[in-house]
Amino acid sequence: MNATQHVTTLGQSLWLDNLSRDLIRDGALARLIAEDGVSGVTSNPSIFQNALATSPYYADDLARLKASEPDAERRYEALVIPDIQDACDLLLPTHEASGGNDGYVSLEVAPRWAYDATRTVEEAQRLSATVNRRNLLIKVPGTPEGVRAFEALTTLGINVNVTLLFSVAQTEAVFDAYIRGLTARVQAGADVRRSKVVASLFLSRVDTLIDTQLTTIGTQEALSLRGKAAVAMAKLAYQSYLETFHGEAFAALAQQGATSQYLLWASTGVKNPDYHDLLYVEPLIGEETINTLPDKTLAALRDHGKPAVRVEDGIAEAVAQLAGLAQLGIDMDAVGDTLQDDGVKLFEAAYQKLLQQTG
């Protein structure tokens, strides 16, 4: 058993934060599923932008689409949806073996609808019907409007990966929306046993922004907190998860067969080369969690990871670290809101480049 397989025995799912036609056609994704226990895939506009820029497997289809499809967005979808479907098919045995709890592939609603709840619901329904795979998650941003859309989609029975979460407060808002959506679904007489959603909490970007602020402050206390905010935030988010989904708030829905909204650790590739390359992996291993890993981070885990259940270790220290940041004037909720807005802009920029690539 290698380190990645060991992680999966500890109750955490490992998903690949990458998708391209190369991974599918060259057999790399199938090998990761078979040999490393990878049990899901996440995609986003940046990932597909890179795939179309670097893979030779899209050229013939793109030439055909340029001659037959005048709309750039429809050309893009016609290129990437087959990849999503193929990945779903590769992961279907995992999905079935897990009783529908794992084996998912994520596809994102166009970022320009991040602040339009009505259009997000419409686009999520359209994409879900187009892909037509039961192990698909539609990615919806955790903006206030996205959270409203997520609640509505949960009521409709559309499975969702809520993305671009950067704070405990944003994550808790998503938990609450899921419970409201499921409750409305039960009241409508619908089955909630196949509802599956995840909450993607981004990590490395939090440290990147806060480290800059701490360096500017420059005191010994400030400098000692660099590289610690994201993991502390994640540990407290997990405590909130346990309180919500293993507590009274979810008890009635659990009796109806509903599953809890797992936390998914996202943005887990370390951006600061001075930090350990598994900073956002090893401290956050625990039951009922998912870590979506870029290829490089997955390889590092396989090579020298030391898996152990640690997500509930050091909670008092995490509380103290976040309190120390607050004393220095760093507001984690404000940081989260800034990063969320920035994340939408980054994905929208990548999406526009995608459309240019397909033009």
TORKOL-4160 file (C-alpha; in steps of 0.2 Angstrom, whole numbers, padded with zeros to 4 digits, m for minus):
359
<pt num="1" X="0000" Y="0000" Z="0000"/>
<pt num="2" X="0007" Y="0017" Z="m0005"/>
<pt num="3" X="0004" Y="0033" Z="0004"/>
<pt num="4" X="m0010" Y="0039" Z="m0007"/>
<pt num="5" X="m0019" Y="0022" Z="m0004"/>
<pt num="6" X="m0016" Y="0023" Z="0014"/>
<pt num="7" X="m0024" Y="0040" Z="0015"/>
<pt num="8" X="m0040" Y="0033" Z="0008"/>
<pt num="9" X="m0041" Y="0020" Z="0022"/>
<pt num="10" X="m0041" Y="0034" Z="0034"/>
<pt num="11" X="m0058" Y="0040" Z="0028"/>
<pt num="12" X="m0052" Y="0054" Z="0016"/>
<pt num="13" X="m0055" Y="0054" Z="m0003"/>
<pt num="14" X="m0042" Y="0059" Z="m0015"/>
<pt num="15" X="m0048" Y="0068" Z="m0030"/>
<pt num="16" X="m0037" Y="0074" Z="m0045"/>
<pt num="17" X="m0037" Y="0093" Z="m0048"/>
<pt num="18" X="m0035" Y="0091" Z="m0066"/>
<pt num="19" X="m0043" Y="0085" Z="m0082"/>
<pt num="20" X="m0038" Y="0084" Z="m0100"/>
<pt num="21" X="m0040" Y="0073" Z="m0115"/>
<pt num="22" X="m0022" Y="0067" Z="m0113"/>
<pt num="23" X="m0026" Y="0060" Z="m0095"/>
<pt num="24" X="m0040" Y="0050" Z="m0102"/>
<pt num="25" X="m0033" Y="0044" Z="m0119"/>
<pt num="26" X="m0016" Y="0040" Z="m0113"/>
<pt num="27" X="m0023" Y="0030" Z="m0098"/>
<pt num="28" X="m0015" Y="0041" Z="m0084"/>
<pt num="29" X="m0032" Y="0044" Z="m0076"/>
<pt num="30" X="m0036" Y="0026" Z="m0076"/>
<pt num="31" X="m0019" Y="0022" Z="m0068"/>
<pt num="32" X="m0022" Y="0035" Z="m0054"/>
<pt num="33" X="m0039" Y="0027" Z="m0050"/>
<pt num="34" X="m0032" Y="0009" Z="m0050"/>
<pt num="35" X="m0015" Y="0012" Z="m0042"/>
<pt num="36" X="m0017" Y="0028" Z="m0031"/>
<pt num="37" X="m0035" Y="0026" Z="m0026"/>
<pt num="38" X="m0040" Y="0043" Z="m0034"/>
<pt num="39" X="m0059" Y="0043" Z="m0033"/>
<pt num="40" X="m0064" Y="0059" Z="m0041"/>
<pt num="41" X="m0059" Y="0073" Z="m0053"/>
<pt num="42" X="m0062" Y="0092" Z="m0051"/>
<pt num="43" X="m0060" Y="0104" Z="m0066"/>
<pt num="44" X="m0061" Y="0123" Z="m0068"/>
<pt num="45" X="m0059" Y="0136" Z="m0082"/>
<pt num="46" X="m0040" Y="0137" Z="m0079"/>
<pt num="47" X="m0038" Y="0118" Z="m0080"/>
<pt num="48" X="m0047" Y="0117" Z="m0097"/>
<pt num="49" X="m0038" Y="0132" Z="m0103"/>
<pt num="50" X="m0021" Y="0123" Z="m0100"/>
<pt num="51" X="m0028" Y="0107" Z="m0107"/>
<pt num="52" X="m0033" Y="0115" Z="m0124"/>
<pt num="53" X="m0017" Y="0125" Z="m0125"/>
<pt num="54" X="m0006" Y="0110" Z="m0122"/>
<pt num="55" X="m0015" Y="0094" Z="m0129"/>
<pt num="56" X="m0014" Y="0089" Z="m0147"/>
<pt num="57" X="m0030" Y="0079" Z="m0145"/>
<pt num="58" X="m0042" Y="0094" Z="m0147"/>
<pt num="59" X="m0036" Y="0100" Z="m0164"/>
<pt num="60" X="m0047" Y="0090" Z="m0175"/>
<pt num="61" X="m0063" Y="0092" Z="m0165"/>
<pt num="62" X="m0059" Y="0111" Z="m0164"/>
<pt num="63" X="m0057" Y="0113" Z="m0183"/>
<pt num="64" X="m0073" Y="0104" Z="m0186"/>
<pt num="65" X="m0082" Y="0114" Z="m0173"/>
<pt num="66" X="m0076" Y="0131" Z="m0180"/>
<pt num="67" X="m0084" Y="0126" Z="m0197"/>
<pt num="68" X="m0101" Y="0120" Z="m0189"/>
<pt num="69" X="m0104" Y="0130" Z="m0173"/>
<pt num="70" X="m0104" Y="0149" Z="m0173"/>
<pt num="71" X="m0105" Y="0151" Z="m0154"/>
<pt num="72" X="m0088" Y="0151" Z="m0145"/>
<pt num="73" X="m0096" Y="0145" Z="m0129"/>
<pt num="74" X="m0105" Y="0131" Z="m0137"/>
<pt num="75" X="m0088" Y="0126" Z="m0145"/>
<pt num="76" X="m0080" Y="0126" Z="m0129"/>
<pt num="77" X="m0093" Y="0115" Z="m0121"/>
<pt num="78" X="m0093" Y="0103" Z="m0136"/>
<pt num="79" X="m0074" Y="0101" Z="m0133"/>
<pt num="80" X="m0074" Y="0098" Z="m0114"/>
<pt num="81" X="m0091" Y="0089" Z="m0110"/>
<pt num="82" X="m0085" Y="0073" Z="m0119"/>
<pt num="83" X="m0070" Y="0074" Z="m0107"/>
<pt num="84" X="m0081" Y="0076" Z="m0092"/>
<pt num="85" X="m0092" Y="0061" Z="m0098"/>
<pt num="86" X="m0077" Y="0050" Z="m0101"/>
<pt num="87" X="m0070" Y="0054" Z="m0083"/>
<pt num="88" X="m0087" Y="0051" Z="m0076"/>
<pt num="89" X="m0088" Y="0034" Z="m0085"/>
<pt num="90" X="m0070" Y="0029" Z="m0078"/>
<pt num="91" X="m0076" Y="0033" Z="m0061"/>
<pt num="92" X="m0093" Y="0025" Z="m0062"/>
<pt num="93" X="m0087" Y="0009" Z="m0054"/>
<pt num="94" X="m0080" Y="0019" Z="m0039"/>
<pt num="95" X="m0096" Y="0028" Z="m0038"/>
<pt num="96" X="m0106" Y="0012" Z="m0038"/>
<pt num="97" X="m0095" Y="0004" Z="m0025"/>
<pt num="98" X="m0096" Y="0018" Z="m0013"/>
<pt num="99" X="m0115" Y="0018" Z="m0014"/>
<pt num="100" X="m0115" Y="0035" Z="m0023"/>
<pt num="101" X="m0104" Y="0044" Z="m0010"/>
<pt num="102" X="m0089" Y="0045" Z="m0021"/>
<pt num="103" X="m0083" Y="0044" Z="m0039"/>
<pt num="104" X="m0088" Y="0062" Z="m0044"/>
<pt num="105" X="m0082" Y="0073" Z="m0058"/>
<pt num="106" X="m0085" Y="0092" Z="m0057"/>
<pt num="107" X="m0090" Y="0104" Z="m0071"/>
<pt num="108" X="m0091" Y="0123" Z="m0068"/>
<pt num="109" X="m0105" Y="0135" Z="m0073"/>
<pt num="110" X="m0098" Y="0149" Z="m0083"/>
<pt num="111" X="m0090" Y="0162" Z="m0070"/>
<pt num="112" X="m0099" Y="0177" Z="m0077"/>
<pt num="113" X="m0115" Y="0170" Z="m0069"/>
<pt num="114" X="m0107" Y="0170" Z="m0051"/>
<pt num="115" X="m0118" Y="0185" Z="m0046"/>
<pt num="116" X="m0134" Y="0180" Z="m0054"/>
<pt num="117" X="m0143" Y="0166" Z="m0045"/>
<pt num="118" X="m0157" Y="0164" Z="m0057"/>
<pt num="119" X="m0145" Y="0161" Z="m0072"/>
<pt num="120" X="m0134" Y="0150" Z="m0062"/>
<pt num="121" X="m0149" Y="0138" Z="m0058"/>
<pt num="122" X="m0153" Y="0138" Z="m0077"/>
<pt num="123" X="m0136" Y="0135" Z="m0082"/>
<pt num="124" X="m0133" Y="0121" Z="m0069"/>
<pt num="125" X="m0149" Y="0112" Z="m0075"/>
<pt num="126" X="m0144" Y="0113" Z="m0093"/>
<pt num="127" X="m0126" Y="0107" Z="m0090"/>
<pt num="128" X="m0132" Y="0093" Z="m0079"/>
<pt num="129" X="m0145" Y="0087" Z="m0093"/>
<pt num="130" X="m0131" Y="0089" Z="m0106"/>
<pt num="131" X="m0118" Y="0079" Z="m0097"/>
<pt num="132" X="m0131" Y="0066" Z="m0092"/>
<pt num="133" X="m0121" Y="0057" Z="m0079"/>
<pt num="134" X="m0126" Y="0053" Z="m0061"/>
<pt num="135" X="m0109" Y="0055" Z="m0054"/>
<pt num="136" X="m0108" Y="0073" Z="m0060"/>
<pt num="137" X="m0106" Y="0088" Z="m0048"/>
<pt num="138" X="m0110" Y="0105" Z="m0055"/>
<pt num="139" X="m0098" Y="0118" Z="m0048"/>
<pt num="140" X="m0107" Y="0134" Z="m0042"/>
<pt num="141" X="m0097" Y="0148" Z="m0033"/>
<pt num="142" X="m0100" Y="0152" Z="m0015"/>
<pt num="143" X="m0105" Y="0170" Z="m0018"/>
<pt num="144" X="m0121" Y="0176" Z="m0009"/>
<pt num="145" X="m0130" Y="0174" Z="m0026"/>
<pt num="146" X="m0121" Y="0157" Z="m0029"/>
<pt num="147" X="m0127" Y="0151" Z="m0012"/>
<pt num="148" X="m0145" Y="0155" Z="m0016"/>
<pt num="149" X="m0143" Y="0146" Z="m0032"/>
<pt num="150" X="m0136" Y="0131" Z="m0023"/>
<pt num="151" X="m0150" Y="0130" Z="m0011"/>
<pt num="152" X="m0162" Y="0130" Z="m0026"/>
<pt num="153" X="m0152" Y="0117" Z="m0035"/>
<pt num="154" X="m0152" Y="0106" Z="m0019"/>
<pt num="155" X="m0171" Y="0107" Z="m0019"/>
<pt num="156" X="m0172" Y="0102" Z="m0037"/>
<pt num="157" X="m0160" Y="0087" Z="m0034"/>
<pt num="158" X="m0145" Y="0094" Z="m0044"/>
<pt num="159" X="m0129" Y="0088" Z="m0036"/>
<pt num="160" X="m0117" Y="0103" Z="m0033"/>
<pt num="161" X="m0099" Y="0106" Z="m0029"/>
<pt num="162" X="m0099" Y="0124" Z="m0020"/>
<pt num="163" X="m0083" Y="0131" Z="m0025"/>
<pt num="164" X="m0073" Y="0147" Z="m0021"/>
<pt num="165" X="m0075" Y="0146" Z="m0002"/>
<pt num="166" X="m0061" Y="0156" Z="0008"/>
<pt num="167" X="m0068" Y="0157" Z="0025"/>
<pt num="168" X="m0077" Y="0148" Z="0039"/>
<pt num="169" X="m0091" Y="0160" Z="0038"/>
<pt num="170" X="m0093" Y="0157" Z="0019"/>
<pt num="171" X="m0093" Y="0138" Z="0022"/>
<pt num="172" X="m0106" Y="0139" Z="0036"/>
<pt num="173" X="m0117" Y="0149" Z="0025"/>
<pt num="174" X="m0116" Y="0135" Z="0012"/>
<pt num="175" X="m0120" Y="0121" Z="0026"/>
<pt num="176" X="m0135" Y="0131" Z="0031"/>
<pt num="177" X="m0141" Y="0133" Z="0013"/>
<pt num="178" X="m0139" Y="0114" Z="0010"/>
<pt num="179" X="m0150" Y="0110" Z="0025"/>
<pt num="180" X="m0163" Y="0122" Z="0019"/>
<pt num="181" X="m0163" Y="0115" Z="0002"/>
<pt num="182" X="m0164" Y="0097" Z="0008"/>
<pt num="183" X="m0178" Y="0102" Z="0020"/>
<pt num="184" X="m0188" Y="0110" Z="0005"/>
<pt num="185" X="m0185" Y="0094" Z="m0005"/>
<pt num="186" X="m0192" Y="0083" Z="0009"/>
<pt num="187" X="m0207" Y="0094" Z="0011"/>
<pt num="188" X="m0210" Y="0092" Z="m0008"/>
<pt num="189" X="m0210" Y="0073" Z="m0005"/>
<pt num="190" X="m0194" Y="0071" Z="m0015"/>
<pt num="191" X="m0181" Y="0058" Z="m0011"/>
<pt num="192" X="m0165" Y="0065" Z="m0003"/>
<pt num="193" X="m0155" Y="0049" Z="m0003"/>
<pt num="194" X="m0146" Y="0053" Z="m0019"/>
<pt num="195" X="m0142" Y="0071" Z="m0015"/>
<pt num="196" X="m0123" Y="0073" Z="m0015"/>
<pt num="197" X="m0114" Y="0090" Z="m0012"/>
<pt num="198" X="m0097" Y="0096" Z="m0007"/>
<pt num="199" X="m0090" Y="0112" Z="0000"/>
<pt num="200" X="m0073" Y="0117" Z="m0008"/>
<pt num="201" X="m0063" Y="0127" Z="0004"/>
<pt num="202" X="m0048" Y="0135" Z="m0004"/>
<pt num="203" X="m0032" Y="0135" Z="0006"/>
<pt num="204" X="m0015" Y="0141" Z="m0002"/>
<pt num="205" X="m0022" Y="0157" Z="m0008"/>
<pt num="206" X="m0027" Y="0162" Z="0010"/>
<pt num="207" X="m0010" Y="0160" Z="0016"/>
<pt num="208" X="m0003" Y="0169" Z="0001"/>
<pt num="209" X="m0013" Y="0185" Z="0005"/>
<pt num="210" X="m0012" Y="0184" Z="0023"/>
<pt num="211" X="0007" Y="0181" Z="0023"/>
<pt num="212" X="0009" Y="0197" Z="0013"/>
<pt num="213" X="0000" Y="0207" Z="0026"/>
<pt num="214" X="0010" Y="0199" Z="0040"/>
<pt num="215" X="0026" Y="0203" Z="0031"/>
<pt num="216" X="0021" Y="0221" Z="0030"/>
<pt num="217" X="0017" Y="0221" Z="0048"/>
<pt num="218" X="0034" Y="0214" Z="0051"/>
<pt num="219" X="0034" Y="0211" Z="0070"/>
<pt num="220" X="0041" Y="0195" Z="0077"/>
<pt num="221" X="0023" Y="0189" Z="0082"/>
<pt num="222" X="0017" Y="0193" Z="0064"/>
<pt num="223" X="0031" Y="0184" Z="0055"/>
<pt num="224" X="0028" Y="0169" Z="0067"/>
<pt num="225" X="0010" Y="0167" Z="0060"/>
<pt num="226" X="0015" Y="0166" Z="0042"/>
<pt num="227" X="0009" Y="0150" Z="0033"/>
<pt num="228" X="m0002" Y="0145" Z="0047"/>
<pt num="229" X="m0019" Y="0154" Z="0043"/>
<pt num="230" X="m0026" Y="0142" Z="0030"/>
<pt num="231" X="m0023" Y="0126" Z="0040"/>
<pt num="232" X="m0030" Y="0134" Z="0056"/>
<pt num="233" X="m0045" Y="0140" Z="0046"/>
<pt num="234" X="m0048" Y="0122" Z="0038"/>
<pt num="235" X="m0047" Y="0114" Z="0055"/>
<pt num="236" X="m0060" Y="0125" Z="0062"/>
<pt num="237" X="m0071" Y="0123" Z="0047"/>
<pt num="238" X="m0070" Y="0104" Z="0050"/>
<pt num="239" X="m0076" Y="0107" Z="0068"/>
<pt num="240" X="m0091" Y="0117" Z="0061"/>
<pt num="241" X="m0094" Y="0102" Z="0049"/>
<pt num="242" X="m0095" Y="0090" Z="0064"/>
<pt num="243" X="m0106" Y="0101" Z="0074"/>
<pt num="244" X="m0118" Y="0104" Z="0060"/>
<pt num="245" X="m0119" Y="0087" Z="0052"/>
<pt num="246" X="m0116" Y="0076" Z="0067"/>
<pt num="247" X="m0128" Y="0086" Z="0077"/>
<pt num="248" X="m0146" Y="0091" Z="0080"/>
<pt num="249" X="m0147" Y="0102" Z="0064"/>
<pt num="250" X="m0145" Y="0088" Z="0052"/>
<pt num="251" X="m0152" Y="0073" Z="0062"/>
<pt num="252" X="m0170" Y="0073" Z="0055"/>
<pt num="253" X="m0163" Y="0074" Z="0037"/>
<pt num="254" X="m0150" Y="0060" Z="0041"/>
<pt num="255" X="m0165" Y="0049" Z="0046"/>
<pt num="256" X="m0172" Y="0052" Z="0029"/>
<pt num="257" X="m0156" Y="0045" Z="0021"/>
<pt num="258" X="m0148" Y="0062" Z="0017"/>
<pt num="259" X="m0129" Y="0063" Z="0017"/>
<pt num="260" X="m0119" Y="0077" Z="0024"/>
<pt num="261" X="m0109" Y="0090" Z="0014"/>
<pt num="262" X="m0091" Y="0085" Z="0015"/>
<pt num="263" X="m0078" Y="0098" Z="0015"/>
<pt num="264" X="m0066" Y="0097" Z="0001"/>
<pt num="265" X="m0049" Y="0105" Z="0003"/>
<pt num="266" X="m0045" Y="0114" Z="m0013"/>
<pt num="267" X="m0030" Y="0125" Z="m0019"/>
<pt num="268" X="m0019" Y="0112" Z="m0010"/>
<pt num="269" X="m0003" Y="0115" Z="m0021"/>
<pt num="270" X="0009" Y="0125" Z="m0010"/>
<pt num="271" X="0013" Y="0142" Z="m0018"/>
<pt num="272" X="0027" Y="0147" Z="m0007"/>
<pt num="273" X="0043" Y="0136" Z="m0010"/>
<pt num="274" X="0049" Y="0138" Z="0008"/>
<pt num="275" X="0034" Y="0128" Z="0014"/>
<pt num="276" X="0033" Y="0109" Z="0015"/>
<pt num="277" X="0025" Y="0103" Z="m0001"/>
<pt num="278" X="0011" Y="0093" Z="0009"/>
<pt num="279" X="0007" Y="0108" Z="0020"/>
<pt num="280" X="m0011" Y="0107" Z="0014"/>
<pt num="281" X="m0012" Y="0088" Z="0014"/>
<pt num="282" X="m0005" Y="0080" Z="0029"/>
<pt num="283" X="m0012" Y="0091" Z="0043"/>
<pt num="284" X="m0030" Y="0089" Z="0036"/>
<pt num="285" X="m0032" Y="0071" Z="0034"/>
<pt num="286" X="m0048" Y="0065" Z="0042"/>
<pt num="287" X="m0064" Y="0056" Z="0040"/>
<pt num="288" X="m0078" Y="0062" Z="0029"/>
<pt num="289" X="m0066" Y="0074" Z="0019"/>
<pt num="290" X="m0060" Y="0076" Z="0002"/>
<pt num="291" X="m0043" Y="0083" Z="m0004"/>
<pt num="292" X="m0042" Y="0088" Z="m0022"/>
<pt num="293" X="m0024" Y="0087" Z="m0027"/>
<pt num="294" X="m0014" Y="0094" Z="m0042"/>
<pt num="295" X="m0003" Y="0081" Z="m0051"/>
<pt num="296" X="0013" Y="0088" Z="m0042"/>
<pt num="297" X="0005" Y="0087" Z="m0025"/>
<pt num="298" X="m0002" Y="0070" Z="m0028"/>
<pt num="299" X="0015" Y="0064" Z="m0033"/>
<pt num="300" X="0023" Y="0072" Z="m0018"/>
<pt num="301" X="0011" Y="0063" Z="m0007"/>
<pt num="302" X="0014" Y="0046" Z="m0015"/>
<pt num="303" X="0033" Y="0049" Z="m0014"/>
<pt num="304" X="0035" Y="0055" Z="0004"/>
<pt num="305" X="0019" Y="0057" Z="0012"/>
<pt num="306" X="0016" Y="0051" Z="0030"/>
<pt num="307" X="m0003" Y="0049" Z="0032"/>
<pt num="308" X="m0011" Y="0049" Z="0048"/>
<pt num="309" X="m0028" Y="0056" Z="0054"/>
<pt num="310" X="m0023" Y="0074" Z="0060"/>
<pt num="311" X="m0038" Y="0086" Z="0055"/>
<pt num="312" X="m0044" Y="0086" Z="0074"/>
<pt num="313" X="m0026" Y="0089" Z="0081"/>
<pt num="314" X="m0021" Y="0106" Z="0087"/>
<pt num="315" X="m0038" Y="0114" Z="0088"/>
<pt num="316" X="m0034" Y="0125" Z="0103"/>
<pt num="317" X="m0018" Y="0130" Z="0093"/>
<pt num="318" X="m0028" Y="0134" Z="0078"/>
<pt num="319" X="m0040" Y="0145" Z="0088"/>
<pt num="320" X="m0025" Y="0154" Z="0096"/>
<pt num="321" X="m0017" Y="0157" Z="0079"/>
<pt num="322" X="m0033" Y="0165" Z="0072"/>
<pt num="323" X="m0035" Y="0175" Z="0087"/>
<pt num="324" X="m0017" Y="0181" Z="0085"/>
<pt num="325" X="m0022" Y="0186" Z="0067"/>
<pt num="326" X="m0037" Y="0196" Z="0073"/>
<pt num="327" X="m0026" Y="0205" Z="0086"/>
<pt num="328" X="m0015" Y="0211" Z="0072"/>
<pt num="329" X="m0030" Y="0218" Z="0063"/>
<pt num="330" X="m0032" Y="0204" Z="0050"/>
<pt num="331" X="m0050" Y="0200" Z="0048"/>
<pt num="332" X="m0053" Y="0182" Z="0041"/>
<pt num="333" X="m0070" Y="0186" Z="0035"/>
<pt num="334" X="m0064" Y="0201" Z="0025"/>
<pt num="335" X="m0049" Y="0191" Z="0018"/>
<pt num="336" X="m0062" Y="0177" Z="0012"/>
<pt num="337" X="m0073" Y="0190" Z="0004"/>
<pt num="338" X="m0058" Y="0198" Z="m0005"/>
<pt num="339" X="m0052" Y="0181" Z="m0011"/>
<pt num="340" X="m0069" Y="0175" Z="m0017"/>
<pt num="341" X="m0071" Y="0191" Z="m0028"/>
<pt num="342" X="m0053" Y="0189" Z="m0034"/>
<pt num="343" X="m0056" Y="0170" Z="m0038"/>
<pt num="344" X="m0072" Y="0174" Z="m0048"/>
<pt num="345" X="m0061" Y="0187" Z="m0058"/>
<pt num="346" X="m0047" Y="0174" Z="m0061"/>
<pt num="347" X="m0059" Y="0161" Z="m0067"/>
<pt num="348" X="m0068" Y="0173" Z="m0078"/>
<pt num="349" X="m0051" Y="0178" Z="m0086"/>
<pt num="350" X="m0047" Y="0160" Z="m0089"/>
<pt num="351" X="m0064" Y="0157" Z="m0096"/>
<pt num="352" X="m0062" Y="0171" Z="m0108"/>
<pt num="353" X="m0045" Y="0165" Z="m0114"/>
<pt num="354" X="m0054" Y="0148" Z="m0117"/>
<pt num="355" X="m0066" Y="0156" Z="m0128"/>
<pt num="356" X="m0053" Y="0164" Z="m0138"/>
<pt num="357" X="m0043" Y="0148" Z="m0139"/>
<pt num="358" X="m0059" Y="0140" Z="m0147"/>
<pt num="359" X="m0061" Y="0155" Z="m0159"/>
